Amino acid sequence: MLKDIQQKKMVGFGVAMIPHEMGDKESPAFWDCYFINMKNEPIRDLLITSKGYGFIRGEERRSSTLRYFYPLLEGQMAVRIETLGEELFRLTNEFWVSFTCGGYMFDKRFLFVEGSLDTAHLTPVPVVGKRGVLIQ
């Protein structure tokens, strides 16, 4: 029965967008996306699906759907998923993450909505040691 299935929250994990060095530019042209394991225990069978969607100048746009698989990610580690160019900043960028940890399967959707990739929203990102936009 559904009421018998144990529901656990995904705590101690996150997805972060970290801008490249800006140099003399006003804003970064590229951001790196990381999945971060902030726990001390490893995770297994990490599957990440990413895509972008939304409207640009009134026209519907969608990016390709990309999939990534990592058999093992140790505790207190991060893995770079992909790099986004500025043309994708105006879309909602979705990262669907599934993995197992401690004998339990976790599954969560992380959304970076239009306008969230802005240097005004930067905070310290644990494990990576840089400033970025973090969703937990």
Secondary structure, DSSP 8 states (H G I E B T S, - for coil): -GGGS------SEEEEEEE---TTSSS-SEEEEEEEE-SSS-EEEEEEEEEEEEEETTEEEE---EEEEEEEE-TTEEEEEEEEEGGGTTSEEEEEEEEEETTEEEEEEEEE-TT---GGG-EEETTTTEEEEEE-
